[in-house]
Amino acid sequence: MSKVAFFNSRYTYCHENKRGFPETIDVHEIIISRSKRRIFFLFFFLLLVLLHVSHVLLVKEQLGVSVFGTLLTFVLIAKLFQFKTAKKESVVIMPAFGVQLETHYWSGRATRHFVSTGRILKPVLNEVVTPLTCYWSLALILRGEDKLLLVFQESRPPLKMLVPIWEALCAAASGGEFLETSMGCDLGESRIAK
């Protein structure tokens, strides 16, 4: 019952509505395609390390400390590339219970964070402006917290993909009745951006 709603070269947005007893579970997924540039640089770095190791072995004709240091550095960097790269991020909305935020990595590791519905004051769309770039982020304002909780920790999906998730979070936070002005969630200009 999963349907792909939007996709671009970097992200794919899937929405799945699981109807069952006692309530509907709303699953929103942002699937991140693997960067070809990152894979190219990883293999290029591997080639450089292998050339360096073979050069050290041929010139010195013995295994030195530098060979082990180089190999150890390569293994750590390769693990870091694989460990930190996110595969997909999901938002599972259970209106009666809360919201579960999941991040799945290419290494197989998964992190999950659950926020009960009673703690969510309001979901907000923020425009983040840095000296180099500008992007949108989806965050939750939580009761009793000083900081915003980012829904997508590892990825920066476009606004077109964030709006349906934001609308579903607004509906869950307001008790299932989503109006364009409920909980202060005014669509305003973002509806035009679709």
N, CA and C of each residue as an Amber inpcrd file, in Angstrom:
protein
   582
   0.8010000  -1.1730000   0.0000000   0.0000000   0.0000000   0.0000000
   0.8630000   1.2630000   0.0000000   2.1710000   1.0940000  -0.1560000
   3.0800000   2.2210000  -0.1840000   3.0470000   2.8720000  -1.5570000
   3.0440000   4.1800000  -1.5690000   3.0650000   4.8630000  -2.8470000
   4.1510000   5.9240000  -2.8270000   4.8280000   6.0460000  -3.9500000
   5.8490000   7.0670000  -4.0850000   5.1520000   8.3520000  -4.4980000
   5.2350000   9.3370000  -3.6480000   4.5460000  10.5850000  -3.9330000
   5.4360000  11.5580000  -4.7070000   6.6820000  11.7080000  -4.2760000
   7.6120000  12.6310000  -4.9170000   8.9760000  11.9710000  -4.9900000
   9.7530000  12.3660000  -5.9740000  11.1440000  11.9410000  -6.0040000
  11.9480000  12.9590000  -6.7870000  13.2230000  13.0440000  -6.4630000
  14.1650000  13.8200000  -7.2560000  15.4630000  13.0390000  -7.3070000
  16.5330000  13.6440000  -7.7560000  17.7760000  12.8930000  -7.9430000
  18.3680000  12.3900000  -6.6290000  18.0600000  13.0310000  -5.5220000
  18.6770000  12.6440000  -4.2520000  17.7210000  11.9660000  -3.2750000
  16.4400000  12.3410000  -3.2810000  15.4910000  11.8340000  -2.2970000
  14.2700000  11.2300000  -2.9730000  13.6880000  10.2310000  -2.2970000
  12.4100000   9.6570000  -2.7020000  11.5000000   9.6830000  -1.4810000
  10.2960000  10.2100000  -1.6700000   9.3300000  10.3030000  -0.5790000
   8.2630000   9.2380000  -0.7770000   8.0600000   8.3950000   0.2440000
   7.0280000   7.3600000   0.2140000   6.0760000   7.5880000   1.3830000
   4.8030000   7.4000000   1.1170000   3.7910000   7.5530000   2.1560000
   2.9710000   6.2750000   2.2090000   2.8070000   5.7490000   3.4080000
   2.0390000   4.5210000   3.5970000   1.0640000   4.7260000   4.7460000
  -0.1770000   4.3780000   4.4960000  -1.2270000   4.4770000   5.4990000
  -1.6450000   3.0680000   5.8800000  -1.3560000   2.6390000   7.0930000
  -1.7240000   1.2960000   7.5450000  -2.9720000   1.4100000   8.4050000
  -4.0590000   0.9110000   7.8880000  -5.3210000   0.9690000   8.6400000
  -5.4840000  -0.3310000   9.4170000  -5.8290000  -0.1960000  10.6490000
  -6.0230000  -1.3710000  11.4850000  -6.6710000  -0.9870000  12.7890000
  -6.7680000  -1.9650000  13.6590000  -7.3920000  -1.7220000  14.9450000
  -6.3280000  -1.2750000  15.9240000  -6.4940000  -0.3060000  16.7300000
  -7.6370000   0.5770000  16.8880000  -7.5330000   1.8290000  16.0160000
  -6.3510000   2.1290000  15.4620000  -6.2070000   3.3690000  14.7170000
  -5.3170000   3.1940000  13.5110000  -5.2770000   4.2370000  12.7310000
  -4.4380000   4.2700000  11.5450000  -3.0140000   4.6430000  11.9380000
  -2.0590000   3.9640000  11.3220000  -0.6530000   4.3120000  11.4930000
  -0.1930000   4.9420000  10.1880000   0.3630000   6.1090000  10.2850000
   0.7780000   6.8910000   9.1260000   2.3020000   6.8590000   9.0480000
   2.8570000   6.2990000   7.9720000   4.3070000   6.1700000   7.8210000
   4.7600000   7.0400000   6.6550000   5.6950000   7.9320000   6.9300000
   6.2980000   8.7880000   5.9050000   7.7850000   8.4550000   5.8590000
   8.2980000   8.1340000   4.6760000   9.7100000   7.7720000   4.5350000
  10.3880000   8.6770000   3.5250000  11.5940000   9.0870000   3.8590000
  12.4660000   9.7920000   2.9270000  13.6390000   8.8500000   2.6800000
  13.7300000   8.3350000   1.4600000  14.8060000   7.4110000   1.0950000
  15.8860000   8.2190000   0.3940000  17.1020000   8.0800000   0.8730000
  18.2250000   8.8580000   0.3620000  19.0250000   7.9840000  -0.5890000
  19.1600000   8.4230000  -1.8290000  19.9590000   7.6480000  -2.7790000
  21.4320000   7.8880000  -2.4840000  22.2180000   6.8680000  -2.7130000
  23.6400000   6.9530000  -2.4180000  24.3240000   7.9050000  -3.3800000
  25.1730000   8.7270000  -2.8560000  25.8810000   9.7090000  -3.6640000
  26.9680000   9.0230000  -4.4840000  26.9130000   9.1940000  -5.7900000
  27.9380000   8.6050000  -6.6600000  29.2840000   9.2780000  -6.4370000
  29.2510000  10.5530000  -6.0880000  30.4850000  11.2700000  -5.8230000
  31.1980000  10.7000000  -4.5990000  30.4350000  10.3950000  -3.5580000
  31.0180000   9.8450000  -2.3350000  31.6510000   8.4820000  -2.6000000
  30.9650000   7.6500000  -3.3740000  31.5030000   6.3320000  -3.7160000
  32.7660000   6.4760000  -4.5510000  32.7660000   7.4220000  -5.5050000
  33.9500000   7.6530000  -6.3330000  35.1350000   8.0690000  -5.4720000
  34.9290000   9.0200000  -4.5480000  36.0210000   9.4630000  -3.6900000
  36.5100000   8.3520000  -2.7710000  35.6280000   7.4960000  -2.3190000
  36.0300000   6.3770000  -1.4760000  36.9280000   5.4110000  -2.2490000
  36.5320000   5.0780000  -3.4800000  37.3610000   4.1830000  -4.2840000
  38.6570000   4.8550000  -4.7270000  38.6220000   6.1520000  -4.9890000
  39.8380000   6.8830000  -5.3300000  40.8060000   6.8770000  -4.1500000
  40.2920000   7.0820000  -2.9480000  41.1110000   7.0330000  -1.7470000
  41.6820000   5.6310000  -1.5440000  40.8840000   4.6020000  -1.8130000
  41.3590000   3.2250000  -1.7230000  42.5080000   2.9870000  -2.6880000
  42.3840000   3.4910000  -3.9040000  43.4490000   3.3400000  -4.8950000
  44.7190000   4.0410000  -4.4350000  44.5950000   5.2370000  -3.8820000
  45.7690000   5.9490000  -3.3730000  46.4450000   5.1880000  -2.2380000
  45.6720000   4.6290000  -1.3470000  46.2440000   3.8660000  -0.2360000
  46.9580000   2.6250000  -0.7570000  46.3450000   1.9210000  -1.6870000
  46.9880000   0.7290000  -2.2480000  48.2730000   1.0820000  -2.9930000
  48.2780000   2.1870000  -3.7270000  49.5060000   2.6220000  -4.4000000
  50.5860000   2.9780000  -3.3870000  50.2070000   3.6460000  -2.3180000
  51.1780000   4.0090000  -1.2840000  51.7520000   2.7620000  -0.6020000
  50.8960000   1.8170000  -0.2720000  51.3560000   0.5890000   0.3870000
  52.2760000  -0.2000000  -0.5380000  51.8980000  -0.3380000  -1.8050000
  52.7610000  -1.0840000  -2.7380000  54.0820000  -0.3610000  -2.9480000
  54.0750000   0.9620000  -2.9730000  55.3210000   1.7180000  -3.1110000
  56.2310000   1.4870000  -1.9030000  55.6670000   1.5380000  -0.7110000
  56.4610000   1.3150000   0.5030000  57.0210000  -0.1040000   0.5180000
  56.2290000  -1.0840000   0.1050000  56.6950000  -2.4730000   0.0950000
  57.7880000  -2.6930000  -0.9390000  57.6590000  -2.0870000  -2.0990000
  58.6490000  -2.2900000  -3.1540000  59.9400000  -1.5260000  -2.8920000
  59.8520000  -0.3440000  -2.3340000  61.0450000   0.4640000  -2.1030000
  61.8110000  -0.0270000  -0.8840000  61.1590000  -0.2810000   0.1910000
  61.8450000  -0.6650000   1.4230000  62.0180000  -2.1690000   1.5490000
  61.2320000  -2.9300000   0.8300000  61.2500000  -4.3870000   0.8710000
  61.0070000  -4.9420000   2.2730000  60.3370000  -4.2270000   3.0820000
  59.9560000  -4.7020000   4.4080000  58.6940000  -3.9670000   4.8490000
  57.9840000  -4.6100000   5.7520000  56.7880000  -3.9710000   6.2760000
  57.1910000  -2.9610000   7.3380000  56.7780000  -1.7660000   7.1620000
  57.1030000  -0.7140000   8.1130000  55.8870000  -0.2830000   8.8950000
  56.1360000   0.5670000   9.8430000  55.0540000   1.0970000  10.6660000
  54.1150000   1.9610000   9.8240000  54.6660000   2.6170000   8.8100000
  53.8320000   3.5010000   7.9860000  52.7760000   2.7250000   7.2100000
  53.0860000   1.4650000   6.8290000  52.1050000   0.6480000   6.1080000
  50.9120000   0.3590000   7.0140000  51.1730000  -0.0480000   8.2350000
  50.0890000  -0.3450000   9.1640000  49.3000000   0.9210000   9.5100000
  50.0090000   2.0220000   9.6670000  49.3230000   3.2850000   9.9430000
  48.4280000   3.7110000   8.7940000  48.9120000   3.5380000   7.5640000
  48.1240000   3.8950000   6.3850000  46.9020000   3.0020000   6.2610000
  47.0880000   1.7000000   6.4500000  45.9590000   0.7760000   6.3580000
  44.9240000   1.0420000   7.4510000  45.3910000   1.3070000   8.6500000
  44.4800000   1.6060000   9.7480000  43.6860000   2.8880000   9.4760000
  44.3660000   3.9040000   8.9490000  43.6810000   5.1500000   8.5960000
  42.6220000   4.9080000   7.5360000  42.9570000   4.1200000   6.5180000
  41.9860000   3.8320000   5.4600000  40.7780000   3.0850000   6.0110000
  41.0120000   2.0870000   6.8440000  39.9000000   1.3060000   7.3970000
  38.9830000   2.2020000   8.2320000  39.5650000   3.0840000   9.0300000
  38.7510000   3.9860000   9.8460000  37.9380000   4.9580000   8.9880000
  38.5430000   5.4970000   7.9350000  37.8140000   6.4270000   7.0630000
  36.7280000   5.6990000   6.2900000  37.0150000   4.4850000   5.8020000
  35.9960000   3.7140000   5.0800000  34.8310000   3.3700000   6.0010000
  35.1140000   2.9970000   7.2440000  34.0550000   2.6940000   8.2010000
  33.2300000   3.9390000   8.5020000  33.9100000   5.0820000   8.6190000
  33.2200000   6.3350000   8.8820000  32.2840000   6.6960000   7.7310000
  32.7430000   6.4980000   6.4870000  31.8960000   6.7720000   5.3250000
  30.6530000   5.8930000   5.3560000  30.8210000   4.6290000   5.7050000
  29.6990000   3.7000000   5.6960000  28.8040000   3.9070000   6.9170000
  29.3920000   4.1870000   8.0590000  28.6490000   4.2600000   9.3140000
  27.7720000   5.5040000   9.3930000  28.2470000   6.6380000   8.9040000
  27.5350000   7.9020000   9.0330000  26.5250000   8.1500000   7.9210000
  26.5740000   7.3950000   6.8470000  25.7030000   7.6620000   5.7160000
  24.3170000   7.0830000   5.9640000  23.3280000   7.9400000   5.9290000
  21.9490000   7.5100000   6.1660000  21.3600000   6.9030000   4.9000000
  20.5910000   5.8520000   5.0820000  19.9090000   5.1740000   3.9780000
  18.4890000   5.7060000   3.8250000  17.7830000   5.8190000   4.9440000
  16.4310000   6.3810000   4.9170000  16.0770000   6.9000000   6.3000000
  15.1620000   7.8570000   6.2960000  14.6330000   8.4000000   7.5390000
  13.1190000   8.2970000   7.4760000  12.5300000   7.8630000   8.5760000
  11.0870000   7.6230000   8.6140000  10.4450000   8.3790000   9.7680000
   9.1940000   8.7560000   9.5440000   8.3590000   9.3450000  10.5850000
   7.1250000   8.4670000  10.6750000   6.9670000   7.7750000  11.8070000
   5.8130000   6.9060000  12.0280000   4.8820000   7.6330000  12.9960000
   3.6940000   7.9820000  12.4940000   2.7390000   8.7530000  13.2940000
   1.6280000   7.8270000  13.7680000   1.5230000   7.6820000  15.0830000
   0.4440000   6.9210000  15.7150000  -0.3390000   7.9250000  16.5530000
  -1.4760000   8.4220000  16.0420000  -2.1690000   9.5390000  16.6950000
  -2.4840000   9.3250000  18.1740000  -2.7840000   8.1120000  18.5860000
  -3.1310000   7.8740000  19.9890000  -1.8980000   7.8300000  20.8910000
  -0.7380000   7.4880000  20.3210000   0.4620000   7.2880000  21.1340000
   1.4980000   8.3860000  20.9580000   1.8960000   8.6300000  19.7190000
   2.9380000   9.6130000  19.4800000   3.5800000   9.4420000  18.1220000
   4.8010000   9.9410000  18.0360000   5.5550000   9.9470000  16.7850000
   6.8840000   9.2430000  17.0220000   7.2200000   8.3210000  16.1280000
   8.5130000   7.6490000  16.2070000   9.3630000   8.1090000  15.0340000
  10.5520000   8.6270000  15.3360000  11.4940000   9.0790000  14.3220000
  12.5670000   8.0090000  14.1720000  12.7750000   7.5300000  12.9530000
  13.7380000   6.4570000  12.6980000  14.7450000   6.9040000  11.6540000
  16.0030000   6.5340000  11.8690000  17.0520000   6.7470000  10.8810000
  17.7510000   5.4180000  10.6650000  17.7980000   4.9660000   9.4130000
  18.4780000   3.7300000   9.0460000  19.7290000   4.0870000   8.2530000
  20.8560000   3.4710000   8.6350000  22.1360000   3.7510000   7.9920000
  22.5210000   2.5970000   7.0790000  23.4390000   2.8770000   6.1320000
  23.8940000   1.8410000   5.2000000  24.6420000   0.7260000   5.9230000
  25.1970000   0.9990000   7.0850000  25.9140000  -0.0260000   7.8400000
  24.9690000  -1.0300000   8.4910000  23.6560000  -0.7470000   8.4790000
  22.6850000  -1.6340000   9.1030000  22.2000000  -1.1290000  10.4490000
  22.8670000  -0.1320000  10.9800000  22.4850000   0.4400000  12.2650000
  21.2180000   1.2740000  12.0960000  20.3890000   1.2910000  13.1140000
  19.1640000   2.0940000  13.0960000  19.0160000   2.8050000  14.4320000
  18.6190000   4.0680000  14.3820000  18.3360000   4.8150000  15.6030000
  16.8600000   5.1860000  15.6010000  16.2540000   5.0910000  16.7750000
  14.8330000   5.3910000  16.9120000  14.6320000   6.3310000  18.0960000
  13.7150000   7.2590000  17.9140000  13.3900000   8.2130000  18.9710000
  11.8760000   8.3630000  19.0050000  11.2840000   8.1180000  20.1710000
   9.8340000   8.2010000  20.3110000   9.4560000   9.4590000  21.0840000
   8.4570000  10.1700000  20.5810000   7.9300000  11.3630000  21.2430000
   6.4320000  11.1670000  21.4110000   5.9510000  11.2080000  22.6480000
   4.5160000  11.0170000  22.8790000   3.7330000  12.2390000  22.3880000
   2.4870000  12.0080000  22.0380000   1.6420000  13.0710000  21.4920000
   1.4560000  14.2080000  22.4910000   1.4070000  13.8920000  23.7740000
   1.2220000  14.9160000  24.7960000   2.3840000  15.8820000  24.9170000
   3.5740000  15.4780000  24.4970000   4.7480000  16.3520000  24.5850000
   4.8700000  17.3020000  23.4020000   4.1780000  17.0090000  22.2940000
   4.3040000  17.8250000  21.0840000   3.3930000  19.0450000  21.1950000
   3.9930000  20.2150000  21.2050000   3.2020000  21.4470000  21.1860000
   2.7930000  21.7960000  19.7580000   3.7840000  21.8120000  18.8580000
   3.4870000  22.1870000  17.4860000   4.6310000  21.7620000  16.5680000
   4.3310000  21.1980000  15.3980000   5.3670000  20.9780000  14.3850000
   5.5620000  22.2640000  13.5790000   6.8040000  22.5750000  13.2590000
   7.1000000  23.8060000  12.5190000   8.0210000  23.5150000  11.3420000
   7.8360000  24.2810000  10.2850000   8.7430000  24.2690000   9.1400000
   9.6560000  25.4800000   9.2730000  10.9550000  25.2380000   9.3100000
  11.9280000  26.3170000   9.4550000  12.7320000  26.4590000   8.1800000
  12.9870000  27.6910000   7.7980000  13.9110000  27.9410000   6.7000000
  15.2700000  28.2210000   7.3290000  16.2420000  27.3820000   7.0260000
  17.5740000  27.5010000   7.6000000  18.4650000  28.2000000   6.5750000
  19.0350000  29.3260000   6.9780000  19.8940000  30.0980000   6.0870000
  21.2940000  30.1160000   6.6800000  22.2550000  29.6260000   5.9140000
  23.6590000  29.6580000   6.3080000  24.4070000  30.4980000   5.2770000
  25.6600000  30.8410000   5.5250000  26.3950000  31.6260000   4.5250000
  26.5450000  30.9110000   3.1760000  26.4800000  29.5830000   3.1760000
  26.7000000  28.8430000   1.9370000  25.4420000  28.2830000   1.3040000
  24.4100000  28.0420000   2.0820000  23.2330000  27.3840000   1.5320000
  21.9650000  27.8120000   2.2700000  20.8570000  27.4050000   1.7140000
  19.5540000  27.6690000   2.3170000  18.7030000  26.4200000   2.1130000
  18.0720000  25.9270000   3.1670000  17.2400000  24.7340000   3.0560000
  16.1360000  24.7960000   4.1030000  15.1710000  23.8990000   3.9650000
  14.0430000  23.8170000   4.8910000  14.2420000  22.6450000   5.8310000
  13.7830000  22.7950000   7.0610000  13.8240000  21.6880000   8.0150000
  12.4840000  21.6070000   8.7340000  12.1560000  20.4110000   9.1560000
  10.9280000  20.1560000   9.9040000  11.3290000  19.8550000  11.3430000
  10.7210000  20.5560000  12.2830000  11.0840000  20.3850000  13.6900000
   9.8220000  20.3170000  14.5420000   9.9940000  19.7780000  15.7350000
   8.8960000  19.6890000  16.6980000   9.2150000  20.5760000  17.8940000
   8.2480000  21.3960000  18.2870000   8.3720000  22.1570000  19.5290000
   7.7910000  21.2710000  20.6220000   8.6250000  20.9270000  21.5980000
   8.2180000  19.9990000  22.6530000   7.9410000  20.7380000  23.9560000
   6.9860000  20.2300000  24.6820000   6.6060000  20.7920000  25.9790000
   7.7480000  20.5590000  26.9750000   8.2000000  21.6470000  27.6140000
   9.2370000  21.5430000  28.6290000  10.6530000  21.4490000  28.0800000
  10.8470000  21.6430000  26.7910000  12.1800000  21.5790000  26.1830000
  12.5700000  22.9680000  25.6840000  13.8540000  23.2800000  25.7880000
  14.3490000  24.5620000  25.2940000  14.7030000  24.5150000  23.8140000
  15.0220000  23.3280000  23.3150000  15.4700000  23.1830000  21.9300000
  14.3920000  22.5300000  21.0800000  14.4730000  22.7950000  19.7840000
  13.6050000  22.1190000  18.8280000  14.1540000  20.7280000  18.5570000
  13.2830000  19.7820000  18.2770000  13.6970000  18.4340000  17.8970000
  13.5490000  18.3170000  16.3880000  14.6710000  18.1630000  15.6860000
  14.6200000  18.0120000  14.2350000  14.0560000  16.6470000  13.8810000
  13.1260000  16.6210000  12.9470000  12.5250000  15.3640000  12.5210000
  13.5130000  14.5870000  11.6620000  14.1930000  15.2660000  10.7520000
  15.1830000  14.6220000   9.8880000  16.5670000  15.0970000  10.3020000
  17.2890000  14.2280000  11.0040000  18.5940000  14.5850000  11.5410000
  19.6910000  14.5650000  10.4800000  19.6330000  13.6030000   9.5600000
  20.7250000  13.3770000   8.6210000  20.4800000  13.9390000   7.2250000
  19.2410000  14.1550000   6.8590000  18.9490000  14.5710000   5.4850000
  18.3170000  15.9550000   5.4630000  18.3140000  16.5440000   4.2830000
  17.6950000  17.8490000   4.0610000  16.7460000  17.7550000   2.8750000
  15.6050000  17.0980000   3.0640000  14.6720000  16.9540000   1.9440000
  14.0770000  18.3020000   1.5410000  13.6480000  18.4150000   0.2830000
  13.0600000  19.6760000  -0.1740000  11.6980000  19.9310000   0.4670000
  11.2610000  21.1690000   0.3970000  10.0030000  21.5930000   1.0030000
   8.8210000  20.8000000   0.4640000   8.8640000  20.4540000  -0.7920000
   7.7830000  19.7000000  -1.4350000   7.5300000  18.3740000  -0.7120000
   8.5790000  17.7690000  -0.1500000   8.4480000  16.5080000   0.5770000
   8.1080000  16.7310000   2.0520000   8.4710000  17.8710000   2.5840000
   8.2360000  18.1420000   4.0040000   6.7930000  18.5490000   4.3040000
   6.1270000  19.1980000   3.3640000   4.7800000  19.7240000   3.6160000
   3.7740000  18.6290000   3.9750000   3.6870000  17.4770000   3.2360000
   2.7150000  16.4540000   3.6460000   3.0130000  15.8490000   5.0210000
   4.2860000  15.7370000   5.3660000   4.6590000  15.2060000   6.6830000
   4.2600000  16.2100000   7.7610000   4.5000000  17.4770000   7.4940000
   4.1320000  18.5420000   8.4250000   2.6240000  18.5700000   8.6430000
   1.8530000  18.4230000   7.5650000   0.3920000  18.4070000   7.6840000
  -0.0790000  17.2300000   8.5420000   0.5350000  16.0550000   8.3340000
   0.1600000  14.8780000   9.1290000   0.5330000  15.0660000  10.5990000
   1.6790000  15.6810000  10.8620000   2.0790000  15.9530000  12.2470000
   1.1460000  16.9760000  12.8950000   0.7150000  17.9750000  12.1370000
  -0.2490000  18.9580000  12.6650000  -1.5610000  18.2720000  13.0230000
  -2.0140000  17.3600000  12.1560000  -3.2600000  16.6390000  12.4160000
  -3.1330000  15.7640000  13.6580000  -1.9840000  15.1060000  13.8200000
  -1.7800000  14.2470000  14.9900000  -1.6840000  15.0760000  16.2680000
  -1.0390000  16.2300000  16.1880000  -0.8740000  17.0730000  17.3740000
  -2.1820000  17.7270000  17.7990000  -3.0940000  17.9380000  16.8390000
  -4.3590000  18.5990000  17.1690000  -5.4750000  17.6030000  17.4500000
  -5.1520000  16.3410000  17.5450000  -6.1610000  15.3400000  17.8720000
  -6.8680000  14.7690000  16.6680000  -6.2530000  14.8470000  15.5060000
  -6.8130000  14.2140000  14.3230000  -7.6490000  15.1060000  13.4440000
  -7.9960000  16.2860000  13.9110000  -8.7960000  17.1900000  13.0910000
  -7.8680000  18.2270000  12.4970000  -7.4720000  18.0210000  11.2520000
  -6.5480000  18.9630000  10.6300000  -7.3220000  20.0130000   9.8630000
  -7.1780000  21.2290000  10.2950000  -7.6530000  22.3810000   9.5470000
  -6.4200000  23.1990000   9.2130000  -6.5010000  24.0280000   8.2240000
  -5.3270000  24.7830000   7.8070000  -4.8240000  25.7300000   8.8850000
  -5.6630000  26.0740000   9.8360000  -5.2130000  26.9630000  10.9030000
  -5.1880000  26.2710000  12.2610000  -5.3840000  24.9520000  12.3070000
  -5.3770000  24.2680000  13.5960000  -3.9810000  24.2630000  14.1880000
  -3.9030000  24.4360000  15.4870000  -2.6400000  24.4430000  16.2370000
  -1.6840000  25.5160000  15.7170000  -2.1910000  26.5110000  15.0430000
  -1.3110000  27.5420000  14.5130000  -0.5610000  27.0870000  13.2830000
  -0.9310000  25.9620000  12.7110000  -0.2510000  25.4410000  11.5300000
  -0.8940000  26.0630000  10.3000000  -0.4700000  27.2140000   9.9430000
  -1.0330000  27.9090000   8.8000000  -0.1900000  27.5870000   7.5770000
  -0.8330000  27.0940000   6.5380000  -0.1000000  26.7030000   5.3400000
   0.4270000  27.9050000   4.5830000  -0.2880000  28.9880000   4.5740000
   0.1700000  30.2240000   3.9570000   0.8280000  30.0320000   2.6070000
   2.0640000  30.5070000   2.4950000   2.7920000  30.4680000   1.2310000
   3.2840000  29.0760000   0.8810000   3.4450000  28.1750000   1.8670000
   3.9720000  26.8480000   1.5620000   3.0150000  26.0530000   0.6910000
   1.7160000  26.3330000   0.7610000   0.7490000  25.6500000  -0.0950000
   1.0040000  26.0340000  -1.5540000   1.4360000  27.2650000  -1.7880000
   1.7280000  27.7270000  -3.1420000   2.9860000  27.0560000  -3.6650000
   3.9480000  26.7590000  -2.7800000   5.2200000  26.1680000  -3.1990000
   5.0570000  24.7670000  -3.7430000   3.9430000  24.1130000  -3.4360000
   3.7210000  22.7700000  -3.9520000   3.6220000  22.8300000  -5.4480000
